[in-house]
Amino acid sequence: MDIIYTDNNATTAVAPEAYEAMVPYLTTDYFNPSSMYDAAVPAAEALAQARRQVAELLAVEDSRQIVFTSCATESNNTAIRGTATADPKRKHIITSAVEHPAVLEVCKEMENLGYEVTYISVNEKGELNVPEFIRALRQDTLLVTIMHANNETGVIFPVNELARITKETDSSILFHTDATQSVGKIPMDLENDFAHVDMLSISGHKLHAPKGVGALFMRRNTRCRSFMLGGHQENSFRAGTENVPHIVAFGKACEVAGEKLEEENRLQSLRDKLEESITEKVPYIDINGAGAPRLPNTSSFSCHYVEGEGILYQLSEQGICVSSGSACTSGSLEPSHVLKALGVPFTALHGSVRFSLSRYNTEAEIDRIIEFFPEVIANLRRLSPYWDNKANAPAQ
């Protein structure tokens, strides 16, 4: 059975170009890039080239503003904790109620350390409450950390506008965005459109690089201290010998992603076909984030009167890989905090399923999903105490 992989917001296949680029640094050019002998020069040069490739995807002119990390979770921790360490007098942080756990859990820990955190709400479409955000800004606000695109719904937040408002309110408030899901899927320009963003997190394995590598864009003169202490790697900001093979693959993946950005329209076409067909064939199903600006690759459905786990298992039997939300919370029985924030009703709160596509998905794969998905929902509803099989409708 061929596997249809539509869980690319969880992780992606390593691009062949990225794999080929990294192999020499696992074999012949395995040297420490900080070493002074000639044999290590290719590793150091490859590191610099990868930094330029990441910077180019983000439209960053000075690649020294790119700090390599192990993942976006580390980047997020660095941005939040490092900012707090650098400016201990300010004790207020603003974030959203629908952030990834890599931000939410850090913010909760900051509350335990005496910081006040304001969680901005979203509406039923998943759009951020901008007036509430504006009211939340205050004199002691240290940091705003708002994601660029939601990992479950794909809803895009107006980060450029939020950052501009923040800086116009108080230029000393730092602005960080977790752009893990959006980099490589939609254009990013940190010199112009996102000129007020101080820090931005990115993860390699979300754009066809290996797991275990990420980056933090840090604008020049940003007040942030590293909590990885030791050597002088990464311009003395992040200690530890760089993971050269994965960084090289990350750089190449960013280069390829930049070349493939025009495929955004094809991905959106596949996503729209999936959504239109499923909503036409399956009653009592909602598209989370419908009507809001969204990533072109992400579809999140709330299926009433069924359990999401059942959907995942039955689709898996057909070789179709999907998710019920964030991979980082897949072991939890609690309903998605994102869907709760959207006000998804109880009848659908546990019935979420997310399809997230990549440039490797085909129309034939979408057709196969469209073929099996309605049958899966029908089978599960027959087993549901909330469903009237005779009437083929919700039980009264």
MODA-V403435 format. One record per residue. N is the residue number from 1. RES is the residue in one small letter. SS is DSSP state (2 for helix, 1 for strand, 0 for the rest). PHI is phi in radians with two decimals (NA if undefined). Layout:
BEGIN
[[N,RES,SS,PHI] [N,RES,SS,PHI]]
END
This chain:
BEGIN
[[1,m,0,NA] [2,d,0,-1.30] [3,i,0,-1.50] [4,i,1,-1.88] [5,y,1,-1.73] [6,t,0,-2.26] [7,d,1,-2.26] [8,n,0,-1.30] [9,n,0,-1.33] [10,a,0,-1.50] [11,t,0,-2.92] [12,t,0,-2.19] [13,a,0,-1.18] [14,v,0,-1.21] [15,a,0,-1.10] [16,p,2,-0.95] [17,e,2,-1.10] [18,a,2,-1.23] [19,y,2,-1.09] [20,e,2,-1.09] [21,a,2,-1.18] [22,m,2,-1.48] [23,v,2,-0.96] [24,p,0,-1.03] [25,y,0,-1.54] [26,l,0,-1.75] [27,t,0,-2.14] [28,t,0,-1.38] [29,d,0,-1.83] [30,y,0,-1.46] [31,f,0,-1.25] [32,n,0,-1.25] [33,p,0,-1.15] [34,s,0,-1.54] [35,s,0,-1.23] [36,m,0,-1.63] [37,y,0,-1.39] [38,d,2,-1.06] [39,a,2,-1.09] [40,a,2,-1.52] [41,v,2,-1.05] [42,p,2,-1.00] [43,a,2,-1.15] [44,a,2,-1.15] [45,e,2,-1.17] [46,a,2,-1.13] [47,l,2,-1.09] [48,a,2,-1.14] [49,q,2,-1.12] [50,a,2,-1.09] [51,r,2,-1.09] [52,r,2,-1.17] [53,q,2,-1.16] [54,v,2,-1.12] [55,a,2,-1.06] [56,e,2,-1.14] [57,l,2,-1.09] [58,l,0,-1.63] [59,a,0,1.00] [60,v,0,-1.73] [61,e,0,-1.30] [62,d,0,-1.80] [63,s,2,-1.17] [64,r,2,-1.16] [65,q,2,-1.44] [66,i,1,-1.69] [67,v,1,-1.93] [68,f,1,-1.37] [69,t,1,-2.27] [70,s,0,-1.51] [71,c,0,-3.13] [72,a,2,-1.19] [73,t,2,-1.07] [74,e,2,-1.13] [75,s,2,-1.05] [76,n,2,-1.11] [77,n,2,-1.05] [78,t,2,-1.09] [79,a,2,-1.09] [80,i,2,-1.35] [81,r,2,-1.21] [82,g,2,-1.15] [83,t,2,-1.15] [84,a,2,-1.11] [85,t,2,-1.17] [86,a,2,-1.32] [87,d,0,-2.42] [88,p,0,-1.23] [89,k,0,-1.33] [90,r,0,-1.52] [91,k,0,-2.26] [92,h,1,-2.20] [93,i,1,-2.20] [94,i,1,-2.02] [95,t,1,-2.51] [96,s,1,-1.91] [97,a,0,-1.33] [98,v,0,-2.08] [99,e,0,-1.16] [100,h,0,-1.14] [101,p,2,-0.96] [102,a,2,-1.14] [103,v,2,-1.85] [104,l,2,-1.03] [105,e,2,-1.18] [106,v,2,-1.17] [107,c,2,-1.11] [108,k,2,-1.12] [109,e,2,-1.15] [110,m,2,-1.12] [111,e,2,-1.09] [112,n,2,-1.10] [113,l,0,-1.61] [114,g,0,1.79] [115,y,0,-1.53] [116,e,1,-1.76] [117,v,1,-2.06] [118,t,1,-1.79] [119,y,1,-1.82] [120,i,1,-1.36] [121,s,0,-1.41] [122,v,1,-2.19] [123,n,0,-1.56] [124,e,0,-1.16] [125,k,0,-1.52] [126,g,0,1.60] [127,e,0,-1.43] [128,l,1,-1.21] [129,n,0,-1.39] [130,v,2,-1.13] [131,p,2,-1.00] [132,e,2,-1.12] [133,f,2,-1.06] [134,i,2,-1.07] [135,r,2,-1.16] [136,a,2,-1.34] [137,l,0,-1.16] [138,r,0,-2.52] [139,q,0,-1.15] [140,d,0,-1.74] [141,t,1,-1.19] [142,l,1,-1.57] [143,l,1,-2.62] [144,v,1,-1.93] [145,t,1,-2.25] [146,i,0,-2.22] [147,m,0,-1.13] [148,h,0,-1.45] [149,a,1,-2.46] [150,n,0,-1.30] [151,n,0,-1.25] [152,e,0,-1.61] [153,t,0,-1.73] [154,g,0,1.39] [155,v,1,-1.14] [156,i,1,-1.68] [157,f,0,-1.60] [158,p,0,-1.37] [159,v,2,-1.04] [160,n,2,-1.05] [161,e,2,-1.20] [162,l,2,-1.10] [163,a,2,-1.17] [164,r,2,-1.09] [165,i,2,-1.05] [166,t,2,-1.04] [167,k,2,-1.21] [168,e,2,-1.22] [169,t,2,-1.29] [170,d,0,-2.80] [171,s,0,-1.14] [172,s,0,-1.49] [173,i,0,-1.29] [174,l,1,-1.52] [175,f,1,-2.16] [176,h,1,-2.11] [177,t,1,-2.29] [178,d,1,-1.53] [179,a,0,-1.84] [180,t,0,-0.93] [181,q,0,-1.47] [182,s,0,-1.71] [183,v,1,-1.12] [184,g,0,1.61] [185,k,0,-1.90] [186,i,1,-2.36] [187,p,0,-1.09] [188,m,0,-2.26] [189,d,0,-2.33] [190,l,0,-1.42] [191,e,0,-1.50] [192,n,0,-2.12] [193,d,0,-1.05] [194,f,0,-2.00] [195,a,0,-1.12] [196,h,0,-1.68] [197,v,0,-1.49] [198,d,0,-1.51] [199,m,1,-2.46] [200,l,1,-2.52] [201,s,1,-1.75] [202,i,1,-2.55] [203,s,1,-2.21] [204,g,2,-1.14] [205,h,2,-1.36] [206,k,2,-1.60] [207,l,0,-2.34] [208,h,0,1.34] [209,a,0,-1.87] [210,p,0,-1.19] [211,k,0,-1.25] [212,g,0,1.68] [213,v,0,-2.54] [214,g,1,-2.71] [215,a,1,-2.68] [216,l,1,-2.21] [217,f,1,-1.34] [218,m,1,-2.31] [219,r,0,-1.10] [220,r,0,-0.91] [221,n,0,1.21] [222,t,0,-1.24] [223,r,0,-1.40] [224,c,0,-2.71] [225,r,0,-1.89] [226,s,0,-1.30] [227,f,0,-1.88] [228,m,0,-1.79] [229,l,0,-1.81] [230,g,0,2.77] [231,g,0,-1.39] [232,h,0,-1.91] [233,q,2,-1.18] [234,e,2,0.92] [235,n,2,0.95] [236,s,2,1.19] [237,f,0,-1.71] [238,r,0,-2.35] [239,a,0,-1.22] [240,g,0,2.11] [241,t,0,-1.04] [242,e,0,-1.15] [243,n,0,-1.44] [244,v,2,-0.99] [245,p,2,-1.00] [246,h,2,-1.25] [247,i,2,-1.13] [248,v,2,-1.06] [249,a,2,-1.10] [250,f,2,-1.06] [251,g,2,-1.04] [252,k,2,-1.14] [253,a,2,-1.08] [254,c,2,-1.15] [255,e,2,-1.07] [256,v,2,-1.14] [257,a,2,-1.03] [258,g,2,-1.10] [259,e,2,-1.25] [260,k,0,-1.75] [261,l,2,-1.05] [262,e,2,-1.18] [263,e,2,-1.33] [264,e,2,-0.91] [265,n,2,-1.15] [266,r,2,-1.16] [267,l,2,-1.11] [268,q,2,-1.12] [269,s,2,-1.11] [270,l,2,-1.14] [271,r,2,-1.09] [272,d,2,-1.13] [273,k,2,-1.09] [274,l,2,-1.05] [275,e,2,-1.17] [276,e,2,-1.10] [277,s,2,-1.22] [278,i,2,-1.20] [279,t,2,-1.17] [280,e,2,-1.32] [281,k,2,-1.61] [282,v,0,-2.03] [283,p,0,-1.36] [284,y,0,0.97] [285,i,1,-2.45] [286,d,1,-2.13] [287,i,1,-1.66] [288,n,0,-1.26] [289,g,0,1.57] [290,a,0,-1.02] [291,g,0,1.60] [292,a,0,-1.80] [293,p,0,-1.07] [294,r,1,-2.36] [295,l,0,-1.07] [296,p,0,-1.26] [297,n,0,-1.86] [298,t,1,-1.98] [299,s,1,-2.25] [300,s,1,-2.08] [301,f,1,-1.91] [302,s,1,-1.88] [303,c,1,-1.74] [304,h,0,-1.24] [305,y,0,1.21] [306,v,0,-2.46] [307,e,0,-1.76] [308,g,2,-1.05] [309,e,2,-1.07] [310,g,2,-1.09] [311,i,2,-1.07] [312,l,2,-1.05] [313,y,2,-1.14] [314,q,2,-1.22] [315,l,2,-1.18] [316,s,2,-1.07] [317,e,2,-1.09] [318,q,0,-1.65] [319,g,0,1.41] [320,i,1,-1.81] [321,c,1,-1.73] [322,v,0,-2.37] [323,s,1,-2.33] [324,s,0,-1.71] [325,g,0,2.73] [326,s,0,-1.36] [327,a,2,-1.09] [328,c,2,-1.28] [329,t,2,-2.15] [330,s,0,-1.17] [331,g,0,-1.51] [332,s,0,-1.63] [333,l,0,-1.56] [334,e,0,-1.27] [335,p,0,-1.13] [336,s,0,-0.99] [337,h,2,-1.15] [338,v,2,-1.19] [339,l,2,-1.16] [340,k,2,-1.10] [341,a,2,-1.14] [342,l,2,-1.34] [343,g,0,1.37] [344,v,0,-1.07] [345,p,0,-1.15] [346,f,2,-0.97] [347,t,2,-1.14] [348,a,2,-2.16] [349,l,2,-1.11] [350,h,0,-1.70] [351,g,0,-1.91] [352,s,1,-1.52] [353,v,1,-2.54] [354,r,1,-2.09] [355,f,1,-1.80] [356,s,1,-2.29] [357,l,0,-1.66] [358,s,0,-2.37] [359,r,0,-1.15] [360,y,0,-1.54] [361,n,0,-1.33] [362,t,0,-2.10] [363,e,2,-1.16] [364,a,2,-1.10] [365,e,2,-1.17] [366,i,2,-1.09] [367,d,2,-1.07] [368,r,2,-1.18] [369,i,2,-1.08] [370,i,2,-1.06] [371,e,2,-1.21] [372,f,2,-1.61] [373,f,2,-1.03] [374,p,2,-1.03] [375,e,2,-1.16] [376,v,2,-1.08] [377,i,2,-1.12] [378,a,2,-1.08] [379,n,2,-1.09] [380,l,2,-1.22] [381,r,2,-1.20] [382,r,2,-1.10] [383,l,0,-1.65] [384,s,0,-1.50] [385,p,0,-1.20] [386,y,0,-1.62] [387,w,1,-2.12] [388,d,1,-1.66] [389,n,0,-1.15] [390,k,0,-1.16] [391,a,0,-1.51] [392,n,0,0.89] [393,a,1,-2.74] [394,p,1,-1.00] [395,a,0,-1.16] [396,q,0,-1.53]]
END
